[in-house]
Each structure stands twice: as C-alpha cells, then as structure tokens.
Amino acid sequence: MTKFVLIAALGAIASVSAAGPAAVNLGQAGNYAILSKAGISTVPTSVITGDIGVSPIDSTAITGFSLTADSNNASATSTQVIGSVYAADYAMTTPADLTVTIGDMEVAYTDAAGRTPPDFLNKGTGDLGGKTLGPGLYTFSSSVKIPTDCTISGSSTDTWIFQMSGDLTMAANKRITLDGGALASNIFWQVAGFVEVEVGAHMEGILLVKTAAHFRTGSSLNGRILAQTAVTLQSSTVTQPHLGRILAQTADILA
C-alpha cells in the first residue's frame, strides 16, 4: 500500500507543469542559511534560522555571535542562530564537509550565471520597483535596484533566475512580496557585484553573490545568503526557506 501511494505521489510530481528555468542545484550549500568564504558578522541582535558557516576562513571571522563550541568542537551555537555554526578550523569532519559545501556554492553560482537564453533582457533597465515578475530567466547587463515594492508572482513549482553583471540594491523599508504560491526556494539572484539591503527592507530568494552581502538594521530575508566574500548583518533576520509544497508532501510520504 505504501509503495502504491509513493508511486502515485511521484507520478503526480512528474505531471505538475512548471514555468521558468530549471532550478539551480545548490548541493550541500543548500543546507545553510548563510555561507561565506570571508566571514560573517552581526551587530546584535540578529535572528538566523538555519545553519551558518565559513570556509576557508576560520572561526575568528564569525564576529558578534558570542559562540559556544560543542563538546567535540565540531560546531558551535549562538543565541542569535537557530541552528549550528560551522567553520574551517573546527574538528571532526567539519573542514572537509565545508570544502565540499563551498565548492557546491561556487558551482551553483557559475550555473546560474551561465544560463541562456534570457526570457527577459534588461527589464525595466534594471529598475524592478513596482514590477510584477512572472517566472523566467531575467538577464541584466548592469546593476539592479529595487527602489519601491515589487511582487514575484507564480505557482509553487515555478522558478526565477535573476542574472546581473553589477550589484543588487534594495531601498529602505521596501519589500518583495510573493504571490500565487511562489516560493523563495525557487528564486535565485546571481549577483556579480555586492548585495545591499537597506534599513527595514525585506528580500525573498536565494542570493548567490560573487562579492559581499550587507543587510542593514532591521532588514530581513526569506532565503539564503551564499556569498564568496563577507556577509554583514545589523540586527537582521534571515530565515531559510521551506521546502516546496510537492517536495514536502513527498518527504512526508517517505517518512
């Protein structure tokens, strides 16, 4: 009976139509809310739901968190992190695991950056303020700004990739709203420059950042920050996204 239900569920998944490009495979990097090669800093109090990690830099580059090492020194905890903290100088298998994880992050960035052809080229000349963005591959030969609220609209199986050769900046107290069942786990921002989310602004999606990511006071993200240099937080909230509806249902069946 269980086998029959599982086969039926998998058949339902296969039959679901989805718009937009294939999702970017994050590999082990998808296990982290924040991942950085150069360091993660916070001005307390930030709230991070999910694991955070740094490599090849060591744990001295995780600042403002008041870390407490576990008994095996394989990870640490912080009152600002609902999850575990990992660094390249920790014990057990942590350094090797992080090497693979960082490699997966870099592969994911390269994958997202290399997607072609675009469904939308230089939409709004890089200004997404006030736009409603349907699923697809968006390519910008410039920086991208979000000076006013915008909406990402689509179903729970649709996907979005935003490629940009410059920076991604979001104005203070603005927000991205998801509509129609769209999921942050299916939204990928490939940023060749830096990400700047200003005071009180709210962002959605997976940030694949070539350089730094800065989240100012009271800003928030439903997604992941996967950065190849430093991540700075100022009393910010970062919440890793939930599984897609179909994947969650399948996980329940397998359990």
C-alpha positions as CSV (number, residue, x, y, z in Angstrom):
1,M,0.0,0.0,0.0
2,T,2.8,2.4,0.9
3,K,4.6,1.6,-2.3
4,F,1.5,2.3,-4.3
5,V,1.0,5.7,-2.6
6,L,4.6,6.6,-3.2
7,I,4.4,5.7,-6.9
8,A,1.2,7.7,-7.2
9,A,2.8,10.7,-5.5
10,L,5.9,10.6,-7.7
11,G,3.6,10.3,-10.7
12,A,1.8,13.4,-9.5
13,I,5.1,15.3,-9.2
14,A,6.1,14.3,-12.7
15,S,2.7,15.6,-14.1
16,V,2.9,19.0,-12.4
17,S,3.7,21.7,-15.0
18,A,6.2,24.4,-14.1
19,A,7.2,27.7,-15.7
20,G,10.7,29.2,-15.7
21,P,14.2,27.7,-15.9
22,A,15.4,24.6,-14.2
23,A,16.2,25.3,-10.6
24,V,19.8,25.8,-9.6
25,N,21.2,22.8,-7.7
26,L,22.8,24.2,-4.5
27,G,24.3,20.8,-3.5
28,Q,25.4,20.9,0.2
29,A,25.3,24.7,0.2
30,G,21.5,24.3,0.3
31,N,21.9,23.1,3.9
32,Y,22.9,26.6,5.0
33,A,21.0,29.8,5.7
34,I,24.3,31.8,5.4
35,L,27.6,30.6,3.9
36,S,30.6,32.8,3.3
37,K,34.3,32.4,2.3
38,A,35.5,35.5,4.1
39,G,33.4,35.9,7.3
40,I,30.0,36.6,8.8
41,S,29.5,39.5,11.2
42,T,26.5,40.7,13.2
43,V,25.6,43.8,15.2
44,P,23.3,42.1,17.8
45,T,20.7,41.1,17.9
46,S,20.2,39.3,14.6
47,V,18.0,36.2,14.3
48,I,19.1,33.5,11.9
49,T,17.0,30.4,11.3
50,G,19.3,27.7,9.8
51,D,23.0,26.8,9.9
52,I,25.7,29.3,9.1
53,G,29.3,28.5,8.1
54,V,32.6,30.0,6.9
55,S,35.4,28.5,4.9
56,P,38.3,28.7,4.1
57,I,38.5,31.5,6.6
58,D,38.4,30.3,10.2
59,S,36.0,30.9,13.1
60,T,37.7,34.2,14.1
61,A,35.9,35.7,11.1
62,I,32.5,34.9,12.7
63,T,32.0,38.0,14.8
64,G,29.3,39.4,17.1
65,F,27.7,36.0,17.7
66,S,29.3,35.0,21.1
67,L,29.9,31.5,20.0
68,T,29.9,28.5,22.3
69,A,31.7,25.4,21.0
70,D,30.1,22.0,21.3
71,S,31.8,19.1,23.3
72,N,33.6,17.8,20.2
73,N,34.5,21.2,18.8
74,A,32.8,20.2,15.5
75,S,30.4,23.1,15.6
76,A,29.2,25.9,17.8
77,T,26.0,27.6,18.9
78,S,24.8,31.2,19.4
79,T,21.8,32.7,20.9
80,Q,21.3,34.5,17.5
81,V,21.3,31.3,15.5
82,I,18.5,28.8,15.5
83,G,20.8,26.1,14.1
84,S,24.5,25.3,14.2
85,V,27.6,27.3,13.4
86,Y,30.5,25.8,11.4
87,A,34.0,27.0,10.5
88,A,37.0,25.6,8.7
89,D,39.1,25.3,11.9
90,Y,36.6,23.2,13.7
91,A,37.2,19.5,14.4
92,M,35.9,16.1,13.2
93,T,34.7,16.1,9.5
94,T,33.7,19.8,9.5
95,P,36.7,21.2,7.5
96,A,36.3,18.6,4.7
97,D,32.5,19.0,4.7
98,L,32.9,22.8,4.3
99,T,35.3,22.4,1.4
100,V,32.7,20.4,-0.5
101,T,30.0,22.8,0.5
102,I,31.9,25.9,-0.7
103,G,32.7,24.1,-3.9
104,D,29.0,23.4,-4.4
105,M,28.2,27.1,-3.8
106,E,30.7,28.2,-6.4
107,V,29.3,25.6,-8.9
108,A,25.8,26.9,-8.2
109,Y,26.9,30.5,-8.9
110,T,28.6,29.5,-12.2
111,D,25.5,27.5,-13.2
112,A,23.1,30.5,-12.5
113,A,25.4,32.9,-14.3
114,G,25.7,30.8,-17.4
115,R,22.1,30.2,-18.1
116,T,20.8,31.2,-21.6
117,P,18.8,32.4,-23.4
118,P,17.1,35.1,-21.3
119,D,13.3,35.3,-21.2
120,F,13.7,39.0,-20.2
121,L,16.6,41.2,-21.1
122,N,17.4,44.3,-19.1
123,K,13.8,44.5,-17.9
124,G,13.0,48.0,-16.6
125,T,16.6,48.9,-17.4
126,G,17.5,47.3,-14.1
127,D,14.8,49.0,-12.1
128,L,12.4,46.4,-10.6
129,G,10.4,48.8,-8.5
130,G,6.7,48.5,-8.9
131,K,7.0,45.4,-11.2
132,T,5.2,42.1,-11.0
133,L,7.7,39.5,-12.1
134,G,6.5,36.2,-13.5
135,P,8.7,33.1,-13.8
136,G,11.6,33.1,-16.2
137,L,15.3,33.9,-16.7
138,Y,16.0,37.6,-16.3
139,T,19.3,38.9,-17.5
140,F,20.7,42.4,-16.8
141,S,23.9,43.8,-18.2
142,S,24.0,46.3,-15.3
143,S,23.3,46.6,-11.6
144,V,19.7,46.0,-10.4
145,K,17.8,48.2,-8.0
146,I,14.5,47.8,-6.1
147,P,13.6,51.4,-5.1
148,T,9.9,50.6,-4.4
149,D,7.9,47.4,-3.5
150,C,7.7,44.7,-6.2
151,T,6.0,41.3,-6.5
152,I,7.2,37.9,-7.6
153,S,4.1,36.0,-8.9
154,G,3.8,32.4,-9.9
155,S,3.0,28.9,-8.6
156,S,4.9,26.8,-6.1
157,T,6.5,24.9,-8.9
158,D,7.6,27.9,-11.0
159,T,11.2,29.2,-11.0
160,W,13.0,32.5,-11.4
161,I,16.7,33.3,-12.1
162,F,17.9,36.9,-12.0
163,Q,21.4,37.3,-13.5
164,M,23.2,40.7,-13.2
165,S,26.7,41.9,-14.0
166,G,26.6,44.5,-11.3
167,D,25.2,45.0,-7.8
168,L,21.7,44.4,-6.3
169,T,20.4,47.1,-4.1
170,M,17.1,47.4,-2.2
171,A,15.9,50.7,-0.7
172,A,15.0,51.2,2.9
173,N,11.6,49.9,4.1
174,K,10.7,48.3,0.8
175,R,9.7,44.7,0.3
176,I,9.4,41.9,-2.2
177,T,6.0,40.1,-1.9
178,L,5.4,36.6,-3.1
179,D,2.1,35.9,-4.8
180,G,0.2,32.9,-6.2
181,G,2.1,30.3,-4.2
182,A,5.6,31.4,-5.4
183,L,8.4,30.1,-3.1
184,A,11.6,31.7,-2.0
185,S,13.4,28.4,-2.5
186,N,12.7,28.7,-6.3
187,I,14.0,32.2,-6.7
188,F,17.8,32.7,-7.5
189,W,19.6,36.0,-7.6
190,Q,23.0,35.7,-9.3
191,V,24.9,38.9,-8.4
192,A,28.3,39.6,-9.9
193,G,28.8,42.5,-7.5
194,F,27.5,43.1,-4.0
195,V,24.1,42.9,-2.4
196,E,22.9,45.8,-0.3
197,V,19.5,45.5,1.6
198,E,18.8,48.8,3.4
199,V,17.2,49.5,6.7
200,G,13.9,47.7,7.3
201,A,13.7,46.2,3.8
202,H,12.5,42.6,3.1
203,M,14.1,40.3,0.5
204,E,13.0,37.0,-0.9
205,G,15.1,34.2,-2.5
206,I,18.5,32.6,-2.7
207,L,21.3,35.1,-3.0
208,L,24.3,33.8,-5.0
209,V,26.8,36.6,-4.5
210,K,30.2,36.9,-6.1
211,T,31.3,39.5,-3.5
212,A,29.7,40.8,-0.3
213,A,26.2,40.9,1.1
214,H,25.2,43.7,3.5
215,F,21.9,43.7,5.5
216,R,21.2,46.9,7.3
217,T,19.3,47.5,10.6
218,G,16.0,45.7,10.8
219,S,16.3,44.2,7.3
220,S,15.2,40.6,6.6
221,L,15.5,37.8,4.1
222,N,13.4,34.7,3.5
223,G,16.0,32.7,1.7
224,R,19.7,32.0,1.8
225,I,22.9,34.2,1.6
226,L,25.6,32.3,-0.2
227,A,28.5,34.8,-0.6
228,Q,32.0,34.4,-1.9
229,T,33.3,37.2,0.3
230,A,31.8,38.7,3.5
231,V,28.3,38.8,5.0
232,T,27.5,41.7,7.3
233,L,24.2,41.8,9.4
234,Q,22.9,44.6,11.5
235,S,20.1,43.3,13.7
236,S,18.8,41.4,10.7
237,T,16.5,38.4,10.3
238,V,17.5,35.6,7.9
239,T,15.1,32.6,7.6
240,Q,16.0,29.7,5.4
241,P,13.1,28.9,3.1
242,H,10.7,25.9,3.4
243,L,10.7,23.0,1.0
244,G,8.4,23.4,-2.0
245,R,4.9,22.1,-1.4
246,I,5.3,19.0,-3.6
247,L,8.7,18.1,-2.1
248,A,7.3,18.5,1.4
249,Q,4.4,16.2,0.6
250,T,6.8,13.6,-0.8
251,A,9.0,13.9,2.3
252,D,6.0,13.2,4.5
253,I,5.2,10.1,2.5
254,L,8.8,8.8,2.7
255,A,8.8,9.4,6.4
